[in-house]
Each structure stands twice: as structure tokens, then as C-alpha cells.
């Protein structure tokens, strides 16, 4: 599981819960809020579908977003994770370089 640095995610109770469930947590590089997979992979796909339509109710928006979410394939999610992993690795290298040279 990848966690950002939100206070709710750093709460002791959350850390204990994840540890008790043997869930591996991948640390989030500091100052990198855009590295959550949903932010650069899932949300743009949903947003593109929503931008193409005019909705008359919140229920219609919710239904269209759910339809798009449910249509994602295993390959879509695999590509998202692989792209996220490459971005995380590049960010860690850049942050190490920047902070190491200060």
C-alpha cells in the first residue's frame, strides 16, 4: 500500500492496523502529493469521460464515474502501477540529488 504524508495516514492507530494486517507500506517521498496513483492515473481517465458530458444531476455524474471505474481492465491497473513505480523511483533519485547537494 502506498501512503501519502497526510496526518490521518501517519496516525499511530493507522500504522498499528496496517502492521497487524501485515500490509507493507511504501513510504511517500516528501513534498510529492501528485504521486498517488489515483491522482495521475485513475482520476484523469474519469475526468476525461466526465468532461465530455453534460449532467443534470449528481447521480448521473456518480453513475458515469462508476461506469468508467468499473470498465478499467487489469492491464489498465497494471500500467498505472508500473508508471507510478517509475515516477516514484525518478522522484526519489531527484530528491536525493537535490537534497544531497544542499
C-alpha positions in Angstrom: 0.0 0.0 0.0 1.3 3.5 -0.8 0.5 6.2 1.7 0.9 9.9 1.2 2.1 12.0 4.2 -1.4 13.1 5.3 -1.7 13.3 9.1 -4.5 10.7 9.0 -2.2 8.2 7.3 0.5 8.8 9.8 -1.7 8.3 12.9 -0.4 5.6 15.2 -3.8 3.7 15.0 -3.5 3.5 11.2 0.1 2.3 11.4 -0.8 -0.3 14.0 -3.7 -1.5 11.9 -1.6 -1.9 8.8 1.1 -3.7 10.8 -1.4 -6.1 12.4 -2.7 -6.9 8.9 0.9 -7.4 7.6 0.3 -4.8 5.0 3.5 -3.4 3.5 3.5 0.4 3.3 5.6 2.1 0.7 6.7 5.5 2.0 5.7 8.6 0.1 8.6 11.0 -0.8 8.2 14.3 1.0 6.7 17.2 -1.0 5.3 14.9 -3.7 1.5 15.0 -3.3 1.0 14.1 -7.0 2.5 10.6 -6.7 -0.7 8.9 -5.5 -1.6 6.5 -8.4 -5.2 7.8 -8.4 -4.1 11.4 -9.0 -2.2 10.7 -12.2 -3.8 7.5 -13.5 -7.3 6.9 -12.4 -8.7 10.5 -11.9 -7.6 11.7 -15.4 -9.4 8.8 -17.0 -12.6 9.5 -15.1 -12.2 13.3 -15.7 -11.9 12.8 -19.4 -15.2 11.0 -19.5 -16.9 13.5 -17.3 -15.7 16.5 -19.4 -17.3 15.0 -22.5 -20.8 15.1 -21.0 -23.4 17.5 -19.6 -25.1 16.1 -16.4 -28.4 17.1 -14.9 -27.8 15.5 -11.5 -25.1 14.4 -9.1 -26.5 10.8 -9.5 -25.7 10.9 -13.2 -22.2 12.1 -12.5 -21.7 9.3 -9.9 -23.1 6.7 -12.3 -20.8 7.8 -15.2 -17.7 7.8 -12.9 -18.6 4.4 -11.5 -19.2 3.1 -15.1 -15.7 4.3 -16.1 -14.1 2.9 -13.0 -15.7 -0.5 -13.4 -14.6 -0.6 -17.0 -10.9 -0.4 -16.1 -9.1 -3.6 -17.0 -6.3 -5.5 -15.2 -3.9 -4.2 -17.8 -5.1 -0.6 -17.1 -4.3 -1.1 -13.4 -1.0 -2.8 -14.2 0.1 0.0 -16.4 -0.9 2.5 -13.7 1.1 0.7 -11.1 4.2 0.4 -13.4 4.0 4.1 -14.3 3.6 5.0 -10.7 6.6 2.9 -9.8 8.8 4.6 -12.4 7.7 8.0 -11.3 8.4 7.2 -7.6 11.9 5.9 -8.5 12.6 9.0 -10.5 11.3 11.3 -7.8 13.4 9.6 -5.1 16.5 10.0 -7.3 15.8 13.6 -8.0 15.0 14.4 -4.3 18.2 12.6 -3.2 20.2 14.6 -5.7 18.7 17.9 -4.8 18.8 17.4 -1.0 22.3 15.8 -1.2 23.7 18.8 -3.0 22.3 21.4 -0.5 
